[in-house]
Amino acid sequence: MCHRWPMAARVAAGAIAALAFAAVARAQTPGGASWNPNIGLVLTGYYAQFSKERPFSLPGFALGEETGLGGSGFNLGESEITVYGNIDPYLYGSVNFSFAPEGGAGVEEAFLQTTALPAGFSLKFGRFFSGIGYVNGVHRHADDFFEPPLPYQALLGGQFGDDGVQARWVAPTNFLLEIGLERFRGASFPSGGAGDKGNGADAGFVKAGGDLGESASWLAGFSRLNARADGRTTGDASAPETSFSGDSRVDIASLVWKWAPAGNSASSNLKLQAEVMRREERGAYTLDPSGAAPTAVDFRGGNAGHQAGWYVQGRYQFLFRWRVALRQAEVKADAPKDPLAAGTLLGPAGRTPRLTSAMIEFDPSEFSQIRFQYSRDETQPGAAVNRWYLQYTITAGAHPAHTY
């Protein structure tokens, strides 16, 4: 999600922005009380080993520019600085500065959220991750696996966030019922180009949940993202000139179940989650992988492109500070009816890409995490690729509470 500026400029911009925000935080509010925000730091890194080196791609999918499964060898992960807190009785503010491994700095999230609207309503405006799906709003260091679920990479470029506004309403019921509507600029995958005068994407979601006795709880949701793409490019290195212009609609259904003995998750707990996703695109792909004259592949009318995916995963804490998890994920793209798509990255090549991952995690303290993960990568034709990751995550300072 970072903007790719020159290294020195990016580091300087991040440092200046952090200092400026801290200065604002120390300023006096009209009421005479200073705002003392929370400040947190996240550091991540990993070592990876693959049985075969090959670029990440998914047959049948034109991927976003920042998708992938990481590089081999020693790698610095993305680091974050978060400044957040209640500004006054009416507003909450949060800024998340993200530092890419190659030295880039950018604003991943920067938003204000109301805290005192009546009748269960709230507004959020600025830059933020959308509330669609279950894991879309989860920062990478807080997820259960090294990489986002495969359908998120294929259909949302890993994670959808943009500049916009969000309205939420929590119903006054004895169980959770939440409805949200969002409007975005439309500059992030699967949108692109900030079409419709900077109103290129909108989304909505409904979430419901509740308790099942004293030890279990559940959460279910349905979301829809409508995005407009104007010349959206792909992150596939084999077809860098491929672009898409048209409409992209993503539907997501999710279900989560959690268990902890008598509601106490400190020593033992279990979480099961699953999501099903489907995307329909209507428009035209421009294919120019060889530098020849561009070829337009029609995805309008009966040629609409359909892609889908799902994942199921479970995480179990079997001892204090020890967890294991398993995830199975698949995606599938229909063969385009336009014959011009044959042999291009839009052709599924008779393959159903899948990724199976297993991990074990040890937390030396509440501020550190060490994770070992194995993944069997069957996303491309040919033999499966075995991937091993050893990852560390360090947090310092305050950190916002994680969602359900």
C-alpha positions in Angstrom: 0.0 0.0 0.0 3.1 2.3 0.2 3.7 4.9 -2.5 7.0 4.1 -4.2 9.1 7.3 -3.8 13.0 7.4 -3.9 14.4 5.8 -0.8 15.9 8.9 0.8 12.7 10.9 0.2 10.5 8.1 1.6 12.5 7.8 4.8 12.6 11.5 5.2 8.9 11.9 4.5 8.1 9.2 7.1 10.3 10.8 9.7 8.9 14.3 9.1 5.3 13.0 9.2 5.9 11.2 12.5 7.5 14.3 14.1 4.7 16.5 12.8 2.0 14.2 14.1 3.8 14.1 17.5 3.9 17.9 17.6 0.2 18.1 16.9 -0.4 15.6 19.6 1.4 17.8 22.1 -0.6 20.9 21.1 -3.3 22.1 23.5 -6.9 21.5 22.6 -9.4 24.3 23.0 -10.5 22.9 26.3 -7.0 23.4 27.7 -6.1 19.6 28.0 -3.3 18.1 26.0 -3.8 15.1 23.8 -1.4 12.4 24.7 -1.8 9.7 22.0 -0.6 6.1 22.2 2.4 5.2 20.1 3.3 1.7 19.0 6.0 0.1 16.9 5.9 -3.2 15.0 9.0 -4.9 13.6 8.9 -8.0 11.4 11.4 -10.1 9.5 11.7 -13.6 8.2 13.9 -16.3 6.6 12.4 -18.2 3.7 13.5 -21.3 1.8 11.8 -22.6 -1.4 12.2 -25.9 -3.2 11.9 -24.0 -6.4 12.3 -20.3 -7.3 9.6 -18.9 -9.6 7.6 -15.7 -9.8 4.2 -15.7 -8.2 1.3 -15.9 -10.5 -2.2 -17.4 -10.6 -3.5 -18.9 -14.0 -6.7 -17.0 -14.9 -6.0 -14.0 -12.7 -4.5 -10.5 -13.5 -3.1 -9.8 -10.0 -2.6 -6.6 -8.1 0.8 -5.0 -8.0 1.7 -5.9 -4.5 0.7 -9.6 -4.3 3.1 -12.4 -3.7 4.4 -15.0 -1.2 7.7 -13.3 -0.2 11.2 -13.7 -1.3 13.7 -16.4 -0.3 16.6 -16.0 2.1 16.8 -13.3 4.8 14.2 -10.6 4.5 13.1 -7.6 6.5 9.4 -7.5 6.7 7.2 -4.4 6.7 7.6 -2.2 9.8 4.9 0.0 11.3 4.6 3.0 13.6 1.1 3.7 14.9 -0.1 6.8 16.7 -3.7 6.7 17.9 -6.0 7.8 20.7 -9.1 9.7 21.6 -8.7 13.4 20.5 -11.7 14.7 22.5 -15.1 13.4 23.6 -16.2 13.3 20.0 -13.3 12.0 17.8 -10.8 9.1 17.8 -7.8 9.5 15.5 -5.2 7.0 14.2 -2.2 7.2 11.8 -0.3 4.1 10.7 3.1 4.7 9.0 4.3 1.8 7.0 8.0 1.2 6.1 8.6 -1.2 3.3 11.6 -3.5 3.4 13.3 -1.8 0.5 13.2 1.5 2.3 9.9 3.0 1.3 7.7 4.9 3.7 4.0 5.7 3.3 0.8 6.3 5.2 -1.1 2.9 5.4 -4.0 4.3 7.4 -4.8 7.8 8.6 -8.4 8.4 9.8 -10.8 10.0 12.2 -13.7 8.2 13.7 -16.6 9.6 15.7 -17.2 8.3 19.2 -20.4 10.1 20.3 -23.0 9.8 17.6 -26.4 8.7 18.9 -28.4 5.5 18.2 -25.4 3.3 17.5 -24.1 5.2 14.5 -20.5 6.0 13.8 -18.5 7.6 10.9 -14.9 7.1 9.8 -13.2 9.2 7.2 -9.7 9.3 5.8 -7.6 6.4 4.6 -8.4 3.0 6.1 -8.9 -0.7 5.3 -12.4 -1.5 4.3 -14.7 -3.4 6.6 -15.6 -6.0 4.0 -14.9 -9.7 4.7 -13.4 -11.0 8.0 -9.6 -10.5 7.6 -9.5 -7.5 5.2 -9.2 -5.0 8.1 -6.5 -7.1 10.0 -3.0 -5.8 9.8 -0.5 -8.3 8.4 1.4 -8.8 11.7 -1.8 -9.7 13.5 -2.9 -12.5 11.1 -2.5 -16.2 11.8 -0.3 -16.9 8.8 2.6 -15.4 6.9 0.6 -14.5 3.8 -3.0 -13.3 3.2 -5.5 -16.0 2.2 -5.1 -17.0 -1.4 -8.6 -15.6 -2.5 -7.7 -12.2 -1.0 -4.5 -12.1 -3.1 -6.3 -13.1 -6.2 -9.4 -11.0 -5.9 -8.4 -8.0 -3.7 -4.7 -7.7 -4.2 -4.1 -9.0 -0.7 -6.1 -6.3 1.2 -8.4 -3.5 0.1 -7.9 -0.1 1.6 -8.4 3.4 0.1 -9.3 7.0 0.9 -13.0 7.4 1.7 -15.7 7.5 4.3 -17.5 4.8 6.2 -20.8 4.8 8.1 -21.6 2.0 10.6 -24.8 1.3 12.6 -24.9 -1.2 15.4 -28.5 -2.3 16.1 -29.9 -2.2 19.7 -30.3 -5.9 20.0 -29.2 -8.6 22.5 -26.9 -10.0 19.7 -24.5 -8.2 17.4 -26.1 -6.8 14.3 -23.9 -4.3 12.4 -24.5 -2.7 9.0 -21.9 -0.6 7.2 -21.7 1.5 4.0 -18.5 2.8 2.4 -17.5 5.1 -0.4 -13.9 5.2 -1.7 -11.7 7.2 -4.1 -11.2 4.1 -6.3 -7.4 4.1 -6.6 -6.7 0.7 -5.1 -7.0 -2.8 -6.6 -9.4 -4.1 -7.8 -10.4 -0.5 -8.7 -7.8 1.8 -10.2 -7.5 5.2 -11.7 -9.9 7.0 -9.3 -12.7 7.0 -11.8 -16.1 8.8 -11.4 -14.3 12.0 -10.3 -12.6 10.3 -7.4 -15.7 8.2 -6.3 -14.6 5.0 -8.0 -15.6 2.3 -5.4 -18.3 1.6 -2.9 -18.9 -1.2 -0.5 -21.5 -2.5 2.0 -21.5 -5.2 4.7 -23.7 -6.9 7.2 -22.3 -8.7 10.2 -24.2 -10.7 12.9 -22.9 -12.6 15.9 -23.5 -13.8 19.4 -22.6 -16.2 22.2 -23.2 -19.9 22.3 -23.2 -20.6 26.0 -20.3 -19.4 28.2 -17.5 -20.9 26.1 -18.3 -20.3 22.4 -19.2 -17.4 20.1 -19.8 -16.9 16.4 -19.7 -14.2 13.8 -21.1 -14.3 10.2 -21.1 -11.7 7.5 -21.8 -10.8 3.9 -20.0 -8.1 2.0 -20.0 -6.6 -1.5 -17.5 -4.3 -3.1 -18.3 -2.5 -6.4 -15.2 -1.0 -8.0 -14.5 1.0 -11.2 -11.1 0.4 -12.9 -9.6 2.8 -15.5 -6.4 1.3 -16.9 -5.7 -0.9 -13.9 -2.4 -2.6 -14.4 -1.3 -6.1 -13.2 1.5 -7.1 -11.0 2.3 -10.2 -13.1 5.9 -9.8 -14.3 5.2 -11.9 -17.4 2.6 -9.4 -18.7 3.4 -5.9 -17.3 1.5 -4.2 -20.1 -1.8 -5.9 -19.4 -4.5 -3.5 -18.1 -8.2 -3.6 -17.4 -10.9 -1.0 -17.7 -14.4 -1.7 -16.5 -16.4 -2.7 -13.5 -15.4 -5.2 -10.8 -17.8 -6.7 -8.2 -16.6 -8.8 -5.3 -18.9 -10.7 -3.0 -17.7 -12.2 0.3 -19.4 -14.5 2.8 -17.7 -15.3 6.0 -18.2 -17.4 9.2 -16.1 -17.5 12.4 -16.5 -19.7 15.5 -14.4 -19.3 18.6 -14.1 -21.4 21.7 -12.4 -20.9 25.1 -13.1 -22.8 28.3 -15.5 -20.7 30.4 -14.6 -17.8 28.1 -11.0 -17.7 29.4 -8.7 -17.8 26.3 -5.4 -17.3 28.2 -4.2 -20.9 28.3 -6.4 -22.6 25.6 -8.6 -21.5 22.8 -9.8 -22.5 19.3 -10.8 -20.4 16.3 -12.3 -21.8 13.1 -13.0 -19.5 10.2 -14.0 -19.8 6.5 -14.7 -17.3 3.7 -16.1 -17.8 0.2 -15.4 -15.0 -2.4 -16.6 -14.4 -5.9 -15.6 -11.7 -8.4 -17.3 -10.7 -11.7 -15.6 -8.3 -14.0 -17.3 -6.5 -17.0 -15.1 -4.5 -19.3 -12.1 -5.0 -21.5 -8.6 -6.3 -20.8 -5.8 -4.9 -23.0 -3.1 -7.5 -23.6 0.3 -6.4 -24.8 2.8 -8.9 -23.3 5.2 -8.8 -26.3 5.2 -5.1 -27.2 3.1 -5.8 -30.3 -0.1 -4.0 -31.1 -2.5 -4.1 -28.0 -5.3 -6.7 -28.2 -8.5 -6.0 -26.3 -10.2 -9.0 -24.7 -13.9 -8.4 -24.3 -15.4 -9.1 -20.8 -18.8 -7.4 -21.5 -22.2 -9.0 -21.7 -22.0 -12.8 -22.0 -18.2 -12.6 -21.8 -18.2 -11.4 -18.2 -15.2 -12.8 -16.3 -16.0 -14.9 -13.2 -13.4 -15.8 -10.6 -14.0 -17.4 -7.2 -12.1 -18.7 -4.2 -12.4 -20.0 -0.7 -10.3 -20.8 2.3 -10.9 -22.7 5.6 -8.5 -22.4 8.5 -8.3 -23.3 12.2 -6.0 -22.1 15.0 -5.6 -23.8 18.3 -3.7 -22.6 21.3 -2.8 -25.8 23.1 -0.5 -24.4 25.8 0.2 -21.0 27.3 2.0 -19.0 24.5 1.9 -21.9 22.0 -0.4 -22.1 18.9 -0.7 -24.2 15.8 -2.8 -23.5 12.7 -3.8 -25.0 9.4 -5.2 -23.4 6.3 -6.5 -24.8 3.0 -7.2 -22.3 0.2 -8.3 -22.5 -3.5 -9.2 -20.1 -6.3 -10.7 -20.8 -9.7 -11.2 -18.7 -12.8 -13.7 -19.5 -15.6 -12.1 -19.8 -19.1 -12.9 -16.5 -20.9 -15.3 -17.0 -23.8 -13.3 -14.5 -25.9 -10.9 -16.6 -28.0 -8.3 -13.8 -27.8 -7.7 -14.7 -24.2 -6.4 -18.2 -25.0 -2.7 -18.6 -24.0 -2.6 -15.4 -22.0 -2.5 -14.9 -18.2 -6.3 -14.8 -18.3 -6.5 -18.4 -19.3 -6.8 -20.8 -16.4 -4.6 -23.4 -18.1 -6.7 -26.2 -16.8 -5.4 -25.5 -13.3 -7.2 -24.9 -9.9 -4.5 -23.0 -7.9 -4.4 -24.0 -4.2 -2.2 -23.3 -1.2 -2.0 -25.4 1.9 -0.2 -23.9 5.0 0.6 -25.1 8.5 2.3 -23.1 11.2 3.4 -23.4 14.8 3.9 -20.2 16.9 5.6 -19.5 20.2 5.2 -16.1 22.0 8.1 -15.5 24.4 6.1 -12.6 25.8 3.1 -10.5 24.9 5.5 -8.3 22.9 7.2 -10.9 20.7 6.2 -13.8 18.4 8.2 -16.5 16.6 6.5 -18.4 13.9 7.5 -21.4 11.7 5.3 -22.1 8.7 5.3 -24.6 5.9 3.3 -24.1 2.7 2.7 -26.4 -0.2 2.3 -24.1 -3.2 0.2 -25.6 -6.1 -0.7 -22.4 -7.7 0.9 -23.0 -11.1 1.3 -25.9 -13.6 4.1 -28.3 -12.8 5.4 -29.7 -9.6 4.3 -28.2 -6.3 6.7 -25.8 -4.6 7.5 -26.4 -0.9 7.9 -23.2 1.1 9.4 -22.8 4.6 9.2 -19.6 6.6 10.8 -18.6 10.0 9.3 -15.3 11.0 9.6 -12.9 14.0 7.3 -10.1 15.0 8.2 -7.6 17.8 5.8 -5.0 19.2 6.8 -2.1 21.4 4.7 0.6 23.0 0.9 0.7 22.9 -1.1 -1.2 20.3 -4.8 -0.9 19.3 -7.0 -3.8 20.4 -7.6 -6.4 17.7 -11.1 -7.0 16.4 -13.1 -10.2 17.0 
